Amino acid sequence: MKILDWYILKRYLFTFSMMLLLFIPIGITVHLAEKIGKILENEVPINEVLVYFLDFTIYFAHLLFPLFLFLSVIWFTSKLANNTEVIAFLSSGVSFTRFLRPYMIGATIVGILAIILGLFLAPKASEGFNDFHYKYFKRGGAVDSKNVFRQINDNEIIYVSNFNVGNNVGNNFSLEHFEDNKLKYKITASSIKYIPKDTLYKLTNYVKRDIGEHEDELEILRRKDTLLSFDVDDLIPVIYAAETKMYGELKEFIAKEEARGSSNVGRFKLVLYRKWSLPVSVFILTIIAVAVSSKKRRGGMGVNLAIGICIAMVFVFFDKIFGVMAEQSDFNPIIAVWFPNIIFGILAAYMLYNAKR
């Protein structure tokens, strides 16, 4: 039976790899065709373009990982069924559960790859992808007039009208410091720039007003380099910040945002929980794909692929709908992330039971 295991496992991994190699260049070509005008207009250096599309490849593969796997399993299992190989395997006394074992080994390998991708590679790729996107594709890098208004600790509130994630520059910055619910001082600047090398902020047209009991004191400078009590992440757009953090960093960031009472914690938790729900979906979709495609049908592979694509679209629909619910309301993020897996896990168990029969 080891020959059967190796035969199916090699087909599993080979077809999945070929599916990635087939669709990723298509995704890059479509994306390049859409963005080539802005790339040429901004005279982007070729080395930055190459790094960007490497990041895009990882970003794109991670986004559509379950679909690639699902369709590849349906594809090669349907070929086995059409060649009556599945019937031959099962007729030789092999149980359907035993027949499924190499698929589960393959799913374990792909699941480990999904964990590595989600915990380590995808955050870095997302950071590079978003950096390039905002630097060259967003009108000089501004983030569409997104007003950032945040309480960074018990005593201080910051505001910036927009923030450029490409060069770490924000406009119309202010910081208000309170003690015992009374405003003690306020800092304003026409622009703020973060200097990563020195971990300093450069403020232009700096004004600090100290609120006195009888009169205020003003400090006015053309430019001031200073340390401030918040991280540059506090000025980065919500989704951008969540996607670019490693698992440990993201957990710390969520704890920090919860302490601040941020309304965007649900979005951060979606990113966190999906790092573990994706590997589980690999097993669920593998079982469904085998159950759908292991039968020899009159319409051949086309029928199996059509059924598989419909199931995949429903899975994506559930994932997106519940994700939006968690982002836009008080719907529990962990339920939003795991509900599609639970529903399709039940479907996988039902289809596996029928396939055995």
N, C-alpha and C positions, 0 to 999 in steps of 0.2 A: 504493500500500500504506500510505501515511501515514494515510489515512482509516480503514483497518482498525485500525492501531495506536492511533489516538486513540479510536476507538470502544470497543475492549476495555479500554484503560487507564482511560478515564473510568468504565466499568462496574466495573472492579476497585476503584478508589479509592472510588467512590460507594457500592457495596454494602458494602465494609468499614466505611466511616464510618457507614452506616445500621445495620449490625450492632452497632457500639459504642453508638450512640445508642439502640438498642432494648434491649440487654441491661443496660447500666449502670444506667438507671433502675430496672429490675427488681431488680438487685442492691441498690441503695440502698433500695428499698421493703422488701425482705425484711429487710435489716439493720436498718432503722429500726423495723420491726414487732417485731423481736427485742429491741432495746435501748431502746425508747421509755420503758419503765417506769423504768429506771435513770436515764435522762436527766431525766425529770420528778422522780424522787425526789431527785436531787442538785441540782435547780434550775440546770441548766447554762445559762449565758447563750446567747442565740440566735446571737450572732456566733461563739462557739466551736463551736456545733453546725454552722453553715454551713461554717466552715473545716475541721472534722472530715470532713464529707461530701465536700468538695472533695478532701481528702487521700485519703479512701476511694475516690473515683472513679479517681484516678491509680493507687492501690495495686491496686484490683480490675482495672483495664484492663491493667496490666503483668503481673498474675498470669495472666490468661486471654488474653493477646495472641495466641499461636499458634492457639488454638481459634477465636477470632473470625475470624481471617484465613482459616483452613482452610474453615470453614463458609460464609463469604461467597463464596469462589472457587467452591466446589462449587455454591452456589445460582445464581449468575448464569451460570456455564458450562453448567449443566444446562438453563437456560432457552434459551441459545443452541442447544444440541443439540436440544432438543425442537422448536424453531422451524426446525430443519434449517439453521440459519445456519452451523454448523461444517462440515457437509457441503458447503454452497455455497462456503465459503472454500477448503476443501481441494480441491474439484473444479475450482476456477479455476486450479489449478497451484501453489498455495501449499503449501510443505512444512510438516509438523507442527512442525519446529524453528522455521521462520519464523513460524508461527502462535503459537508460544510466546513470541516475543520481547517483545511488549507486557506479557505477564504478568511476565517477568523485570524489565522496567523498573519495573513497579508494585511488585514485591517489593523492588527496590533502594530505592525511596522509603520503603516501609514499614519496611525494614530499618534505614535511617538514622534514622527516627523511633524505632524500638526501641532503637537505641544511645543517642540523646539521652534517651529515657525512662529507660533503665537506668542511665546514668552520672550524670545530673543531676537529673531530676525525681522519679524513684521514691525515691531515698534521702531527700530532703526530705519527700516525702509520707509515707513510712514512719515518719519521726521524729515528724511531727505525729500520725499515726494511732496509733502506740504510746503517745505521751505522753498523748493523750486517753483511750485505752483503759485504761492503768494508773491514771490519775488518777481516772476516774469509774466504771469497770466492775470494778475489782479491790479491793473492800473497803478503801476509803480509800487505795488506791494501792500497797499492799504486794505484793510479788512472790511470793505463794504459798510463803512460808517457804523461799526458795531460799538456802541457805548459800553465801556467796562466800568461798573460801579460795584465795589466790593468792600466788605468789612474784612480787613486782614488780621485783626486781633481784637481784643476787648476794648481797645482805646482808639483805634485808627481806622479811617475809611479813605479809600483812594478812588479816584475817577480819572479816566482818560477817554477822549472822544473816539480815537481809533488807534490801532497799533499795527505796525508793520513788522511781520514776523520774519521778513527777509533780512532787514538790517537792524532790528530791535529798536525801532524808533516809534514813539507815540506822540500825539498832539493834545494840547489843552489838558495838561496834567494838574491834578490837585490832590493834596493830602490833608486831612483834618484830624487833629489829635484832641481827644476828649479826656477829661478827668472828672469823676463824680458827675457825669452827665453835663459837664460844662466845657465849651470849646476853649482850649488853652492856646493853641496856635494853628495856623493854616499856611500851607506851602502851596504856591501855584507856579506854573511854568508853561511857556508856550509850547515847549517840546521836552521830551525826556528820552534819553538814549542810554541803553544798557551796554556797558563795556565788559564783556565776559572775561577778558584777560585779567582785569583788576577787580572784578566783581563790584564795580562802581556804577553810579548813575550820573550822567551828565545832563544837567538842567539848564535850559536856555531861557533868558528873561526870568530869572529866579526872583520870587518875592516871598518873604516869610513875614507873617503878621503875628506877633505875640500879643495875645489879648490880656491887657492889664486891668487892674481894678478901676483905675480912673482914666487911663489913656493907653493906647496901643503903641507897640514898638515895631518899626518896619526895618527889614533888611532887604535891600534891593541890589541885585548883582546881574551883570550881563550874562555871566555863565558861572555855574558852580558844580564841581565834582564832589559827590558825597555818597555815603552809605545810607541806605534806606532799609526799613524793617520789613521788606517783603521781597519775594522772589519774582524773577521775570515771568515765571509760569502764571503768576496772578494776572498778567496782562495778555496772555495768549488765549485765543478762542477756545471754547469749551471742548469741542470734539478734537481739535488739533492737540490740545494738551493731553487728553486721555489716550489717544491712539499712540502717542510717541513714548509712553512710559513703559519701562520694564515692569514685571509683575510686582516685585517688592516696592518699587517706587510708586506704582499706581495705588497700592494698598495704603501706603503712608499718605498719599495725596488725598485719597477719599476720606481717611480719618481726619485730616486737616480741614477738608471742606465741610464735613459733618459738624465739626466743632464750631465752624463759622456760621452754620445754619444755611449753607448754600442751597439754592433751589435746583441746582444742576447735578446733585449727587446721583440721581437716578441714571443719568446719562453715563457717568463715570462707572457705575456699577455694571451697566450693560456690557461695557468693554471688558471689565474684569471677569464677569461670569462667562462670557463667550470664549475666553481662553480655555475653559475646561469643557464647555458644552460641545464645542466643535469636535474634539477627539471622540466623544461619546457618539455623536451623530454618525461618525465613520462606521461604527459597528452596526448601528440601526439601519443605515442606508445600504450597507453591504448585504444584510439579511434580506431586506425587501427586494433588492436588485436580483439576488439569486432566486428568491421565490417567484418573482415575476418572469424571469427569463429562462428558467430551467426546464420549462415545458416547450415541447415542439408544437408550434401553432401553424395553422393553415396559411396565414399571411406571412410567415417567416419572421426575420429579424425586424422588419419594419413595424410590425404590430407591437413587439416587445419594446422597441425604442419609443414608439408613440405612447404606450402606457407609462413607460419610465419617465419620459419628459413631462407628462401630465402630473405624475406624483411629485417630481422634483419641483415643478412650478408651484404646486400646492404647499410644499414644504417651505419654499422661499416666501410665499405669500403669508403663511402663518408667522414666520420669523420676522418679517418686516412689520406686519400689523401689530404684533405684540411689542416689538421694539419701539414703535412710534407711540404706543399707548404708555409705555414706561417713561419715555422721554417727555411726553406732553401732559402727563397726569400723575396722580399718586399711585398708579398701578405698580405693584411690587416687581422690581427688576429681575429678581431671581425666578419668579414665576414666568415672567415674559420670556426669559432666555430658555428655561427648561420645559415650558409647556409644549412647544413643537416636538421636542425629543420624547416627551411622555406620550403624546398622541401617536406619533409615528412608531414609538416603541411598542405600543399596544397593537398597532397595525402590523408591525413586523412579526410579533408573536402569533397573531391570527393567521397571517399568510404562511408562516413557517409551519404551523399546525396543519393547514390544508395541503401544503406541499408534501409533507410527510405522508399524508393519506394518499 
